[in-house]
Amino acid sequence: MKIAFFWTWEFSKNIWERLIEDYSHEIEIKLMVSQPDKPVGRKKIMTKTPVKVLAEENNIEILQPTRLKPHPNPPLIKGGDRTKEFYEILESLELDFIVVVAYWKIIPKEILEAPKYGCINIHGSVLPLYRWASPIQESIKNGDEETGITIMYMSEWMDEWDILSIEKVDIKSHDKTEGIFKKFEKIWPNLLVDTLKKIINWDIKWKKQDDTQATYCSKINKTDGEINFVSQTAQEIYNKYRAYSPWPWIYTYYNGKKISIEDCEVLILWWEKNKSWEVITLEDKKIWVICSEWIVILKQIKLEWKKSMDILSFINGNKDFLDYNF
């Protein structure tokens, strides 16, 4: 099977290695398409996408078009040491499939129709739940106990086309976003290859999505991590911490400064109502924040413009944090 991947997501190295090492006798990766390189950091150093790095390491052709929609005079797209027109390259490869993984651009009709057997998308939820940009984080934030991978045919409308296969995974009470990514790493290379083989052999039945059951999640911004000990329960805060770790972290404000919570736990315990939203310490030296329902135990935090530190070290330099009321 000749495949082109449209892929920018940095969660990719382990999956790449499995596809190349374990499935090279079944698939041939002819092309990788990634987002253009971008300036990174304060010095705005032009940095390759992780997918580009992996493609170059494995001698796979990589293209980085700035746009995908047809143009009367298509701009030339630089790929390696040569320059060709993007659509001409796709046509010349005589692809069986295009597989799209978190590419974050609308794929136009001309590309969807280019491969012999169609354009396939891998999505990190059990569709139709959690369409669009951040399905794993949304699922954890909502306290779900299950998520999964959906493989589907693609249309010009995001995440709305027919489902080809689904494999579910459990979300444990301690799982964070990175942990769910690791679970996906183990299952989706085999799920993808198996699904593609079934398509070629006409051994698969696709299922139309029930749009009435659809939910949507937007791209995560830095400000989405803000929490409120007054209006949110300890469990809601902990779920948000699990969803937004390691980025953008959850945070609140202490004496007017942003304070990020990099490690915490939830304690199922009721406390005196007049202690709500107060920071207290107990004999075991654990630092609690009393919420309207249950308790958040702080373990690792980072004050704005300061280095990350464990909570007891932080309190040694900020004594007024104890008994602080959020």
ZALUMBA-897495 format. One record per residue (C-alpha): residue number from 1; residue in three letters; x, y, z. Coordinates in steps of 0.2 Angstrom, whole numbers. Layout:
N
<resi: NUM | resn: ALA | X: X | Y: Y | Z: Z>;
...
! end
This chain:
326
<resi: 1 | resn: MET | X: 0 | Y: 0 | Z: 0>;
<resi: 2 | resn: LYS | X: 7 | Y: 17 | Z: -5>;
<resi: 3 | resn: ILE | X: 3 | Y: 30 | Z: 8>;
<resi: 4 | resn: ALA | X: 6 | Y: 49 | Z: 10>;
<resi: 5 | resn: PHE | X: 4 | Y: 56 | Z: 28>;
<resi: 6 | resn: PHE | X: -2 | Y: 73 | Z: 32>;
<resi: 7 | resn: TRP | X: 5 | Y: 75 | Z: 49>;
<resi: 8 | resn: THR | X: 12 | Y: 89 | Z: 60>;
<resi: 9 | resn: TRP | X: 8 | Y: 83 | Z: 78>;
<resi: 10 | resn: GLU | X: 24 | Y: 81 | Z: 88>;
<resi: 11 | resn: PHE | X: 16 | Y: 66 | Z: 96>;
<resi: 12 | resn: SER | X: 23 | Y: 55 | Z: 83>;
<resi: 13 | resn: LYS | X: 40 | Y: 47 | Z: 85>;
<resi: 14 | resn: ASN | X: 35 | Y: 31 | Z: 93>;
<resi: 15 | resn: ILE | X: 21 | Y: 28 | Z: 81>;
<resi: 16 | resn: TRP | X: 33 | Y: 32 | Z: 66>;
<resi: 17 | resn: GLU | X: 46 | Y: 20 | Z: 72>;
<resi: 18 | resn: ARG | X: 32 | Y: 6 | Z: 74>;
<resi: 19 | resn: LEU | X: 25 | Y: 10 | Z: 56>;
<resi: 20 | resn: ILE | X: 43 | Y: 10 | Z: 48>;
<resi: 21 | resn: GLU | X: 50 | Y: -5 | Z: 58>;
<resi: 22 | resn: ASP | X: 35 | Y: -17 | Z: 60>;
<resi: 23 | resn: TYR | X: 24 | Y: -13 | Z: 45>;
<resi: 24 | resn: SER | X: 36 | Y: -9 | Z: 31>;
<resi: 25 | resn: HIS | X: 32 | Y: -25 | Z: 22>;
<resi: 26 | resn: GLU | X: 14 | Y: -20 | Z: 21>;
<resi: 27 | resn: ILE | X: 14 | Y: -1 | Z: 19>;
<resi: 28 | resn: GLU | X: 26 | Y: 11 | Z: 9>;
<resi: 29 | resn: ILE | X: 27 | Y: 28 | Z: 15>;
<resi: 30 | resn: LYS | X: 29 | Y: 38 | Z: -1>;
<resi: 31 | resn: LEU | X: 27 | Y: 56 | Z: 6>;
<resi: 32 | resn: MET | X: 25 | Y: 66 | Z: 22>;
<resi: 33 | resn: VAL | X: 16 | Y: 83 | Z: 22>;
<resi: 34 | resn: SER | X: 19 | Y: 94 | Z: 37>;
<resi: 35 | resn: GLN | X: 16 | Y: 112 | Z: 42>;
<resi: 36 | resn: PRO | X: 29 | Y: 124 | Z: 37>;
<resi: 37 | resn: ASP | X: 44 | Y: 127 | Z: 49>;
<resi: 38 | resn: LYS | X: 40 | Y: 141 | Z: 62>;
<resi: 39 | resn: PRO | X: 51 | Y: 153 | Z: 72>;
<resi: 40 | resn: VAL | X: 52 | Y: 147 | Z: 90>;
<resi: 41 | resn: GLY | X: 57 | Y: 155 | Z: 106>;
<resi: 42 | resn: ARG | X: 62 | Y: 173 | Z: 110>;
<resi: 43 | resn: LYS | X: 76 | Y: 173 | Z: 97>;
<resi: 44 | resn: LYS | X: 63 | Y: 167 | Z: 84>;
<resi: 45 | resn: ILE | X: 74 | Y: 153 | Z: 78>;
<resi: 46 | resn: MET | X: 67 | Y: 144 | Z: 63>;
<resi: 47 | resn: THR | X: 63 | Y: 126 | Z: 69>;
<resi: 48 | resn: LYS | X: 58 | Y: 111 | Z: 59>;
<resi: 49 | resn: THR | X: 42 | Y: 102 | Z: 64>;
<resi: 50 | resn: PRO | X: 45 | Y: 85 | Z: 73>;
<resi: 51 | resn: VAL | X: 37 | Y: 76 | Z: 58>;
<resi: 52 | resn: LYS | X: 50 | Y: 84 | Z: 46>;
<resi: 53 | resn: VAL | X: 64 | Y: 79 | Z: 57>;
<resi: 54 | resn: LEU | X: 58 | Y: 61 | Z: 57>;
<resi: 55 | resn: ALA | X: 55 | Y: 60 | Z: 38>;
<resi: 56 | resn: GLU | X: 73 | Y: 67 | Z: 35>;
<resi: 57 | resn: GLU | X: 80 | Y: 54 | Z: 47>;
<resi: 58 | resn: ASN | X: 71 | Y: 40 | Z: 37>;
<resi: 59 | resn: ASN | X: 74 | Y: 47 | Z: 20>;
<resi: 60 | resn: ILE | X: 56 | Y: 50 | Z: 16>;
<resi: 61 | resn: GLU | X: 51 | Y: 64 | Z: 5>;
<resi: 62 | resn: ILE | X: 44 | Y: 79 | Z: 15>;
<resi: 63 | resn: LEU | X: 33 | Y: 93 | Z: 8>;
<resi: 64 | resn: GLN | X: 27 | Y: 109 | Z: 18>;
<resi: 65 | resn: PRO | X: 14 | Y: 118 | Z: 8>;
<resi: 66 | resn: THR | X: 9 | Y: 135 | Z: 15>;
<resi: 67 | resn: ARG | X: -8 | Y: 132 | Z: 7>;
<resi: 68 | resn: LEU | X: -18 | Y: 117 | Z: 0>;
<resi: 69 | resn: LYS | X: -32 | Y: 124 | Z: -10>;
<resi: 70 | resn: PRO | X: -30 | Y: 125 | Z: -29>;
<resi: 71 | resn: HIS | X: -22 | Y: 140 | Z: -37>;
<resi: 72 | resn: PRO | X: -23 | Y: 146 | Z: -55>;
<resi: 73 | resn: ASN | X: -4 | Y: 147 | Z: -54>;
<resi: 74 | resn: PRO | X: 1 | Y: 135 | Z: -40>;
<resi: 75 | resn: PRO | X: 16 | Y: 141 | Z: -30>;
<resi: 76 | resn: LEU | X: 31 | Y: 130 | Z: -30>;
<resi: 77 | resn: ILE | X: 33 | Y: 120 | Z: -14>;
<resi: 78 | resn: LYS | X: 51 | Y: 117 | Z: -8>;
<resi: 79 | resn: GLY | X: 54 | Y: 98 | Z: -3>;
<resi: 80 | resn: GLY | X: 72 | Y: 93 | Z: 1>;
<resi: 81 | resn: ASP | X: 84 | Y: 98 | Z: -12>;
<resi: 82 | resn: ARG | X: 71 | Y: 100 | Z: -26>;
<resi: 83 | resn: THR | X: 56 | Y: 111 | Z: -30>;
<resi: 84 | resn: LYS | X: 40 | Y: 104 | Z: -38>;
<resi: 85 | resn: GLU | X: 22 | Y: 108 | Z: -38>;
<resi: 86 | resn: PHE | X: 12 | Y: 100 | Z: -24>;
<resi: 87 | resn: TYR | X: -2 | Y: 93 | Z: -34>;
<resi: 88 | resn: GLU | X: 9 | Y: 86 | Z: -48>;
<resi: 89 | resn: ILE | X: 19 | Y: 77 | Z: -34>;
<resi: 90 | resn: LEU | X: 3 | Y: 69 | Z: -27>;
<resi: 91 | resn: GLU | X: -3 | Y: 63 | Z: -44>;
<resi: 92 | resn: SER | X: 14 | Y: 56 | Z: -49>;
<resi: 93 | resn: LEU | X: 15 | Y: 45 | Z: -33>;
<resi: 94 | resn: GLU | X: -1 | Y: 35 | Z: -38>;
<resi: 95 | resn: LEU | X: -6 | Y: 34 | Z: -20>;
<resi: 96 | resn: ASP | X: -17 | Y: 21 | Z: -12>;
<resi: 97 | resn: PHE | X: -21 | Y: 31 | Z: 3>;
<resi: 98 | resn: ILE | X: -18 | Y: 48 | Z: 11>;
<resi: 99 | resn: VAL | X: -19 | Y: 47 | Z: 30>;
<resi: 100 | resn: VAL | X: -22 | Y: 63 | Z: 40>;
<resi: 101 | resn: VAL | X: -16 | Y: 64 | Z: 58>;
<resi: 102 | resn: ALA | X: -19 | Y: 81 | Z: 67>;
<resi: 103 | resn: TYR | X: -14 | Y: 91 | Z: 52>;
<resi: 104 | resn: TRP | X: -25 | Y: 106 | Z: 57>;
<resi: 105 | resn: LYS | X: -29 | Y: 112 | Z: 40>;
<resi: 106 | resn: ILE | X: -45 | Y: 109 | Z: 30>;
<resi: 107 | resn: ILE | X: -41 | Y: 96 | Z: 16>;
<resi: 108 | resn: PRO | X: -49 | Y: 102 | Z: -1>;
<resi: 109 | resn: LYS | X: -58 | Y: 91 | Z: -12>;
<resi: 110 | resn: GLU | X: -45 | Y: 90 | Z: -25>;
<resi: 111 | resn: ILE | X: -33 | Y: 81 | Z: -12>;
<resi: 112 | resn: LEU | X: -47 | Y: 70 | Z: -5>;
<resi: 113 | resn: GLU | X: -50 | Y: 63 | Z: -22>;
<resi: 114 | resn: ALA | X: -32 | Y: 60 | Z: -26>;
<resi: 115 | resn: PRO | X: -28 | Y: 43 | Z: -19>;
<resi: 116 | resn: LYS | X: -35 | Y: 27 | Z: -26>;
<resi: 117 | resn: TYR | X: -45 | Y: 21 | Z: -10>;
<resi: 118 | resn: GLY | X: -48 | Y: 38 | Z: -2>;
<resi: 119 | resn: CYS | X: -42 | Y: 50 | Z: 11>;
<resi: 120 | resn: ILE | X: -42 | Y: 43 | Z: 29>;
<resi: 121 | resn: ASN | X: -42 | Y: 52 | Z: 46>;
<resi: 122 | resn: ILE | X: -36 | Y: 46 | Z: 63>;
<resi: 123 | resn: HIS | X: -45 | Y: 55 | Z: 77>;
<resi: 124 | resn: GLY | X: -42 | Y: 54 | Z: 96>;
<resi: 125 | resn: SER | X: -60 | Y: 51 | Z: 102>;
<resi: 126 | resn: VAL | X: -75 | Y: 39 | Z: 100>;
<resi: 127 | resn: LEU | X: -84 | Y: 49 | Z: 87>;
<resi: 128 | resn: PRO | X: -96 | Y: 58 | Z: 86>;
<resi: 129 | resn: LEU | X: -91 | Y: 64 | Z: 103>;
<resi: 130 | resn: TYR | X: -77 | Y: 77 | Z: 104>;
<resi: 131 | resn: ARG | X: -75 | Y: 83 | Z: 86>;
<resi: 132 | resn: TRP | X: -62 | Y: 95 | Z: 81>;
<resi: 133 | resn: ALA | X: -46 | Y: 101 | Z: 90>;
<resi: 134 | resn: SER | X: -43 | Y: 94 | Z: 108>;
<resi: 135 | resn: PRO | X: -53 | Y: 78 | Z: 110>;
<resi: 136 | resn: ILE | X: -42 | Y: 69 | Z: 123>;
<resi: 137 | resn: GLN | X: -40 | Y: 84 | Z: 134>;
<resi: 138 | resn: GLU | X: -59 | Y: 87 | Z: 133>;
<resi: 139 | resn: SER | X: -63 | Y: 69 | Z: 138>;
<resi: 140 | resn: ILE | X: -51 | Y: 70 | Z: 153>;
<resi: 141 | resn: LYS | X: -58 | Y: 87 | Z: 158>;
<resi: 142 | resn: ASN | X: -75 | Y: 80 | Z: 158>;
<resi: 143 | resn: GLY | X: -71 | Y: 65 | Z: 169>;
<resi: 144 | resn: ASP | X: -74 | Y: 52 | Z: 156>;
<resi: 145 | resn: GLU | X: -69 | Y: 34 | Z: 160>;
<resi: 146 | resn: GLU | X: -67 | Y: 29 | Z: 142>;
<resi: 147 | resn: THR | X: -60 | Y: 36 | Z: 126>;
<resi: 148 | resn: GLY | X: -53 | Y: 29 | Z: 110>;
<resi: 149 | resn: ILE | X: -47 | Y: 31 | Z: 92>;
<resi: 150 | resn: THR | X: -59 | Y: 33 | Z: 77>;
<resi: 151 | resn: ILE | X: -53 | Y: 30 | Z: 59>;
<resi: 152 | resn: MET | X: -64 | Y: 37 | Z: 46>;
<resi: 153 | resn: TYR | X: -66 | Y: 43 | Z: 28>;
<resi: 154 | resn: MET | X: -63 | Y: 61 | Z: 26>;
<resi: 155 | resn: SER | X: -74 | Y: 75 | Z: 19>;
<resi: 156 | resn: GLU | X: -71 | Y: 94 | Z: 18>;
<resi: 157 | resn: TRP | X: -81 | Y: 95 | Z: 34>;
<resi: 158 | resn: MET | X: -70 | Y: 91 | Z: 50>;
<resi: 159 | resn: ASP | X: -74 | Y: 74 | Z: 59>;
<resi: 160 | resn: GLU | X: -91 | Y: 72 | Z: 51>;
<resi: 161 | resn: TRP | X: -88 | Y: 58 | Z: 38>;
<resi: 162 | resn: ASP | X: -92 | Y: 39 | Z: 39>;
<resi: 163 | resn: ILE | X: -83 | Y: 29 | Z: 53>;
<resi: 164 | resn: LEU | X: -72 | Y: 14 | Z: 47>;
<resi: 165 | resn: SER | X: -66 | Y: 7 | Z: 64>;
<resi: 166 | resn: ILE | X: -65 | Y: 11 | Z: 82>;
<resi: 167 | resn: GLU | X: -54 | Y: 5 | Z: 96>;
<resi: 168 | resn: LYS | X: -58 | Y: 10 | Z: 114>;
<resi: 169 | resn: VAL | X: -46 | Y: 13 | Z: 129>;
<resi: 170 | resn: ASP | X: -50 | Y: 16 | Z: 147>;
<resi: 171 | resn: ILE | X: -46 | Y: 32 | Z: 156>;
<resi: 172 | resn: LYS | X: -40 | Y: 28 | Z: 174>;
<resi: 173 | resn: SER | X: -43 | Y: 41 | Z: 188>;
<resi: 174 | resn: HIS | X: -25 | Y: 46 | Z: 187>;
<resi: 175 | resn: ASP | X: -22 | Y: 46 | Z: 168>;
<resi: 176 | resn: LYS | X: -16 | Y: 63 | Z: 161>;
<resi: 177 | resn: THR | X: -16 | Y: 68 | Z: 143>;
<resi: 178 | resn: GLU | X: 2 | Y: 61 | Z: 140>;
<resi: 179 | resn: GLY | X: -3 | Y: 45 | Z: 147>;
<resi: 180 | resn: ILE | X: -18 | Y: 43 | Z: 135>;
<resi: 181 | resn: PHE | X: -6 | Y: 47 | Z: 120>;
<resi: 182 | resn: LYS | X: 5 | Y: 33 | Z: 126>;
<resi: 183 | resn: LYS | X: -10 | Y: 21 | Z: 126>;
<resi: 184 | resn: PHE | X: -14 | Y: 27 | Z: 108>;
<resi: 185 | resn: GLU | X: 3 | Y: 24 | Z: 103>;
<resi: 186 | resn: LYS | X: 1 | Y: 5 | Z: 107>;
<resi: 187 | resn: ILE | X: -15 | Y: 2 | Z: 97>;
<resi: 188 | resn: TRP | X: -17 | Y: 14 | Z: 82>;
<resi: 189 | resn: PRO | X: -3 | Y: 8 | Z: 70>;
<resi: 190 | resn: ASN | X: -10 | Y: -10 | Z: 70>;
<resi: 191 | resn: LEU | X: -28 | Y: -3 | Z: 69>;
<resi: 192 | resn: LEU | X: -23 | Y: 9 | Z: 55>;
<resi: 193 | resn: VAL | X: -15 | Y: -5 | Z: 44>;
<resi: 194 | resn: ASP | X: -29 | Y: -17 | Z: 48>;
<resi: 195 | resn: THR | X: -42 | Y: -5 | Z: 43>;
<resi: 196 | resn: LEU | X: -33 | Y: 0 | Z: 26>;
<resi: 197 | resn: LYS | X: -31 | Y: -19 | Z: 22>;
<resi: 198 | resn: LYS | X: -49 | Y: -22 | Z: 25>;
<resi: 199 | resn: ILE | X: -54 | Y: -7 | Z: 13>;
<resi: 200 | resn: ILE | X: -43 | Y: -14 | Z: -1>;
<resi: 201 | resn: ASN | X: -51 | Y: -31 | Z: 1>;
<resi: 202 | resn: TRP | X: -69 | Y: -24 | Z: 3>;
<resi: 203 | resn: ASP | X: -70 | Y: -32 | Z: 20>;
<resi: 204 | resn: ILE | X: -76 | Y: -17 | Z: 30>;
<resi: 205 | resn: LYS | X: -93 | Y: -9 | Z: 33>;
<resi: 206 | resn: TRP | X: -93 | Y: 10 | Z: 37>;
<resi: 207 | resn: LYS | X: -105 | Y: 18 | Z: 49>;
<resi: 208 | resn: LYS | X: -113 | Y: 35 | Z: 47>;
<resi: 209 | resn: GLN | X: -111 | Y: 46 | Z: 62>;
<resi: 210 | resn: ASP | X: -126 | Y: 52 | Z: 72>;
<resi: 211 | resn: ASP | X: -124 | Y: 71 | Z: 71>;
<resi: 212 | resn: THR | X: -137 | Y: 73 | Z: 85>;
<resi: 213 | resn: GLN | X: -125 | Y: 65 | Z: 97>;
<resi: 214 | resn: ALA | X: -110 | Y: 76 | Z: 92>;
<resi: 215 | resn: THR | X: -100 | Y: 87 | Z: 104>;
<resi: 216 | resn: TYR | X: -86 | Y: 99 | Z: 99>;
<resi: 217 | resn: CYS | X: -70 | Y: 105 | Z: 107>;
<resi: 218 | resn: SER | X: -60 | Y: 120 | Z: 102>;
<resi: 219 | resn: LYS | X: -41 | Y: 122 | Z: 101>;
<resi: 220 | resn: ILE | X: -33 | Y: 125 | Z: 118>;
<resi: 221 | resn: ASN | X: -26 | Y: 142 | Z: 123>;
<resi: 222 | resn: LYS | X: -15 | Y: 147 | Z: 137>;
<resi: 223 | resn: THR | X: -29 | Y: 155 | Z: 146>;
<resi: 224 | resn: ASP | X: -40 | Y: 139 | Z: 146>;
<resi: 225 | resn: GLY | X: -30 | Y: 133 | Z: 161>;
<resi: 226 | resn: GLU | X: -37 | Y: 145 | Z: 173>;
<resi: 227 | resn: ILE | X: -45 | Y: 138 | Z: 188>;
<resi: 228 | resn: ASN | X: -56 | Y: 145 | Z: 202>;
<resi: 229 | resn: PHE | X: -56 | Y: 137 | Z: 219>;
<resi: 230 | resn: VAL | X: -72 | Y: 146 | Z: 224>;
<resi: 231 | resn: SER | X: -83 | Y: 140 | Z: 210>;
<resi: 232 | resn: GLN | X: -75 | Y: 123 | Z: 205>;
<resi: 233 | resn: THR | X: -75 | Y: 107 | Z: 215>;
<resi: 234 | resn: ALA | X: -59 | Y: 99 | Z: 219>;
<resi: 235 | resn: GLN | X: -63 | Y: 85 | Z: 206>;
<resi: 236 | resn: GLU | X: -66 | Y: 97 | Z: 193>;
<resi: 237 | resn: ILE | X: -49 | Y: 106 | Z: 196>;
<resi: 238 | resn: TYR | X: -40 | Y: 89 | Z: 197>;
<resi: 239 | resn: ASN | X: -48 | Y: 83 | Z: 180>;
<resi: 240 | resn: LYS | X: -43 | Y: 100 | Z: 172>;
<resi: 241 | resn: TYR | X: -25 | Y: 97 | Z: 179>;
<resi: 242 | resn: ARG | X: -24 | Y: 80 | Z: 171>;
<resi: 243 | resn: ALA | X: -31 | Y: 87 | Z: 155>;
<resi: 244 | resn: TYR | X: -19 | Y: 102 | Z: 154>;
<resi: 245 | resn: SER | X: -3 | Y: 93 | Z: 160>;
<resi: 246 | resn: PRO | X: 10 | Y: 97 | Z: 153>;
<resi: 247 | resn: TRP | X: 2 | Y: 111 | Z: 143>;
<resi: 248 | resn: PRO | X: -4 | Y: 124 | Z: 147>;
<resi: 249 | resn: TRP | X: -5 | Y: 119 | Z: 165>;
<resi: 250 | resn: ILE | X: -19 | Y: 125 | Z: 177>;
<resi: 251 | resn: TYR | X: -16 | Y: 141 | Z: 186>;
<resi: 252 | resn: THR | X: -24 | Y: 154 | Z: 197>;
<resi: 253 | resn: TYR | X: -18 | Y: 170 | Z: 206>;
<resi: 254 | resn: TYR | X: -9 | Y: 172 | Z: 222>;
<resi: 255 | resn: ASN | X: -6 | Y: 190 | Z: 228>;
<resi: 256 | resn: GLY | X: -9 | Y: 196 | Z: 210>;
<resi: 257 | resn: LYS | X: 4 | Y: 184 | Z: 202>;
<resi: 258 | resn: LYS | X: 0 | Y: 169 | Z: 192>;
<resi: 259 | resn: ILE | X: 4 | Y: 153 | Z: 200>;
<resi: 260 | resn: SER | X: 4 | Y: 137 | Z: 190>;
<resi: 261 | resn: ILE | X: 0 | Y: 120 | Z: 198>;
<resi: 262 | resn: GLU | X: 12 | Y: 107 | Z: 191>;
<resi: 263 | resn: ASP | X: 7 | Y: 93 | Z: 202>;
<resi: 264 | resn: CYS | X: -8 | Y: 90 | Z: 214>;
<resi: 265 | resn: GLU | X: -20 | Y: 77 | Z: 220>;
<resi: 266 | resn: VAL | X: -38 | Y: 76 | Z: 225>;
<resi: 267 | resn: LEU | X: -44 | Y: 71 | Z: 242>;
<resi: 268 | resn: ILE | X: -61 | Y: 65 | Z: 244>;
<resi: 269 | resn: LEU | X: -65 | Y: 73 | Z: 261>;
<resi: 270 | resn: TRP | X: -78 | Y: 86 | Z: 267>;
<resi: 271 | resn: TRP | X: -71 | Y: 100 | Z: 278>;
<resi: 272 | resn: GLU | X: -79 | Y: 114 | Z: 288>;
<resi: 273 | resn: LYS | X: -88 | Y: 126 | Z: 277>;
<resi: 274 | resn: ASN | X: -80 | Y: 142 | Z: 285>;
<resi: 275 | resn: LYS | X: -63 | Y: 135 | Z: 279>;
<resi: 276 | resn: SER | X: -68 | Y: 135 | Z: 260>;
<resi: 277 | resn: TRP | X: -55 | Y: 141 | Z: 248>;
<resi: 278 | resn: GLU | X: -41 | Y: 143 | Z: 262>;
<resi: 279 | resn: VAL | X: -24 | Y: 135 | Z: 261>;
<resi: 280 | resn: ILE | X: -20 | Y: 125 | Z: 277>;
<resi: 281 | resn: THR | X: -6 | Y: 113 | Z: 282>;
<resi: 282 | resn: LEU | X: -8 | Y: 97 | Z: 293>;
<resi: 283 | resn: GLU | X: 4 | Y: 87 | Z: 304>;
<resi: 284 | resn: ASP | X: 9 | Y: 76 | Z: 289>;
<resi: 285 | resn: LYS | X: 15 | Y: 93 | Z: 281>;
<resi: 286 | resn: LYS | X: 3 | Y: 91 | Z: 266>;
<resi: 287 | resn: ILE | X: -4 | Y: 107 | Z: 259>;
<resi: 288 | resn: TRP | X: -22 | Y: 107 | Z: 256>;
<resi: 289 | resn: VAL | X: -34 | Y: 120 | Z: 247>;
<resi: 290 | resn: ILE | X: -51 | Y: 118 | Z: 254>;
<resi: 291 | resn: CYS | X: -64 | Y: 118 | Z: 240>;
<resi: 292 | resn: SER | X: -83 | Y: 119 | Z: 241>;
<resi: 293 | resn: GLU | X: -82 | Y: 100 | Z: 238>;
<resi: 294 | resn: TRP | X: -67 | Y: 90 | Z: 243>;
<resi: 295 | resn: ILE | X: -49 | Y: 95 | Z: 244>;
<resi: 296 | resn: VAL | X: -35 | Y: 98 | Z: 232>;
<resi: 297 | resn: ILE | X: -17 | Y: 93 | Z: 239>;
<resi: 298 | resn: LEU | X: -4 | Y: 104 | Z: 231>;
<resi: 299 | resn: LYS | X: 13 | Y: 96 | Z: 227>;
<resi: 300 | resn: GLN | X: 23 | Y: 106 | Z: 214>;
<resi: 301 | resn: ILE | X: 20 | Y: 124 | Z: 209>;
<resi: 302 | resn: LYS | X: 28 | Y: 138 | Z: 199>;
<resi: 303 | resn: LEU | X: 25 | Y: 156 | Z: 203>;
<resi: 304 | resn: GLU | X: 26 | Y: 168 | Z: 189>;
<resi: 305 | resn: TRP | X: 44 | Y: 172 | Z: 183>;
<resi: 306 | resn: LYS | X: 51 | Y: 160 | Z: 196>;
<resi: 307 | resn: LYS | X: 57 | Y: 142 | Z: 194>;
<resi: 308 | resn: SER | X: 46 | Y: 127 | Z: 198>;
<resi: 309 | resn: MET | X: 48 | Y: 120 | Z: 216>;
<resi: 310 | resn: ASP | X: 39 | Y: 108 | Z: 227>;
<resi: 311 | resn: ILE | X: 26 | Y: 116 | Z: 238>;
<resi: 312 | resn: LEU | X: 36 | Y: 115 | Z: 255>;
<resi: 313 | resn: SER | X: 51 | Y: 124 | Z: 247>;
<resi: 314 | resn: PHE | X: 39 | Y: 137 | Z: 240>;
<resi: 315 | resn: ILE | X: 31 | Y: 140 | Z: 257>;
<resi: 316 | resn: ASN | X: 48 | Y: 142 | Z: 265>;
<resi: 317 | resn: GLY | X: 50 | Y: 158 | Z: 255>;
<resi: 318 | resn: ASN | X: 31 | Y: 163 | Z: 255>;
<resi: 319 | resn: LYS | X: 25 | Y: 161 | Z: 273>;
<resi: 320 | resn: ASP | X: 9 | Y: 170 | Z: 269>;
<resi: 321 | resn: PHE | X: 4 | Y: 157 | Z: 257>;
<resi: 322 | resn: LEU | X: -2 | Y: 147 | Z: 272>;
<resi: 323 | resn: ASP | X: -20 | Y: 152 | Z: 277>;
<resi: 324 | resn: TYR | X: -21 | Y: 162 | Z: 261>;
<resi: 325 | resn: ASN | X: -39 | Y: 163 | Z: 254>;
<resi: 326 | resn: PHE | X: -41 | Y: 162 | Z: 236>;
! end
